[in-house]
Amino acid sequence: MILGDRIFLEGPRGAGKTTFVRYLLESLQVDQPPQGSPTFAIAHEYTCGLGGVVHIDYDRIRSLQEIYDAGIYAYYYERPLIIISEWISLWPDFRDHILKTGRIWQCTISFDEENRLLKYALS
């Protein structure tokens, strides 16, 4: 993982996306408060030895304009950050626009009663 990496994280509710993010942040040595899922906020910003990390939950966003009004667009263009995006597929035009802003990790978590499966591709 390097600054400029983008993680597009998808999966159904309850698949473990937020748990995955918490462990990823832990592996980056981010000191995290025990607040749980970021669904009550659109973005959480952290610092680690590599620099900045932002975890964005696009599920709470109700319009493309809100992405710009909330300053989310700036995360991709104004500072070198690792950006973890949950549910960015809800905003395909925005996702397609930022595909060239860093190395993209496309990750999908699926689950059944016994297993969780993480599939990823780097582009």
C-alpha positions in Angstrom: 0.0 0.0 0.0 1.4 3.4 -1.0 0.1 7.0 -1.0 -2.2 7.5 -3.9 -3.7 4.0 -3.7 -7.5 3.9 -4.0 -9.4 1.0 -2.6 -12.9 0.6 -4.0 -14.7 -1.7 -1.5 -18.0 -3.3 -2.4 -20.3 -5.9 -0.9 -23.7 -6.3 0.7 -24.6 -4.9 4.1 -23.2 -7.1 6.8 -20.4 -8.6 4.6 -17.7 -7.2 6.8 -16.5 -4.2 4.8 -16.1 -2.0 7.8 -14.3 -4.8 9.7 -12.0 -5.2 6.8 -11.3 -1.5 6.8 -10.6 -1.5 10.6 -8.0 -4.3 10.1 -6.5 -2.5 7.1 -6.1 0.7 9.1 -4.6 -1.3 11.9 -2.1 -2.8 9.5 -1.2 0.7 8.5 -0.6 1.5 12.2 -3.5 4.0 12.3 -4.7 4.7 15.9 -8.5 4.4 15.6 -11.2 5.4 18.0 -13.7 2.6 18.7 -16.6 4.3 16.9 -17.6 1.4 14.6 -19.0 1.9 11.1 -18.5 5.3 9.4 -22.1 5.2 8.2 -22.9 8.1 10.6 -20.3 10.2 8.8 -19.4 10.5 5.2 -15.6 10.4 5.7 -13.1 9.7 8.4 -9.5 11.0 8.0 -6.5 9.4 9.7 -2.8 9.7 9.8 -0.2 6.9 9.7 3.5 6.5 9.1 2.8 6.6 5.3 0.8 9.8 5.5 -2.9 10.3 5.3 -5.7 7.8 5.0 -9.3 8.6 4.3 -12.2 6.2 4.7 -15.3 7.4 2.7 -18.8 5.8 2.9 -20.6 6.7 -0.3 -23.8 5.1 0.9 -24.8 8.2 2.9 -24.4 10.5 -0.1 -27.7 11.5 -1.7 -26.5 13.5 -4.8 -23.5 14.0 -7.0 -23.5 17.6 -5.9 -23.1 16.5 -2.2 -19.8 14.8 -3.2 -18.5 18.2 -4.3 -20.2 20.2 -1.5 -18.7 17.9 1.2 -15.2 18.3 -0.3 -14.8 14.7 -1.1 -13.6 15.5 -4.6 -10.6 17.3 -3.1 -9.3 14.2 -1.4 -8.5 12.7 -4.8 -6.8 15.7 -6.3 -5.3 18.0 -3.6 -3.3 15.7 -1.3 -1.5 12.4 -1.6 -3.7 10.0 0.3 -4.7 6.4 0.6 -8.4 6.5 0.0 -10.7 3.7 1.0 -14.2 4.0 -0.7 -17.1 2.0 0.4 -20.1 1.8 -2.0 -18.5 4.1 -4.7 -20.3 2.0 -7.3 -23.5 4.0 -6.3 -21.9 7.0 -8.1 -20.5 5.5 -11.3 -19.9 8.8 -13.1 -17.8 10.1 -10.2 -16.0 6.7 -9.9 -15.1 6.7 -13.6 -13.8 10.3 -13.3 -11.4 9.5 -10.5 -10.1 6.1 -11.9 -7.0 7.8 -13.1 -6.1 9.5 -9.8 -4.0 6.6 -8.4 -3.5 2.9 -8.3 -6.9 1.2 -7.9 -7.6 -1.9 -5.8 -11.1 -3.1 -6.7 -12.3 -5.3 -3.7 -15.5 -7.2 -3.2 -16.5 -9.0 0.0 -19.2 -11.6 -0.2 -20.5 -14.0 2.4 -22.7 -16.9 3.2 -23.6 -18.5 6.5 -20.2 -20.0 6.9 -17.6 -18.0 4.9 -16.5 -14.6 3.9 -14.7 -14.2 0.6 -12.6 -11.2 -0.5 -11.9 -10.8 -4.2 -9.6 -8.1 -5.4 -8.0 -6.9 -8.6 -5.3 -4.2 -9.0 -5.5 -1.8 -11.9 
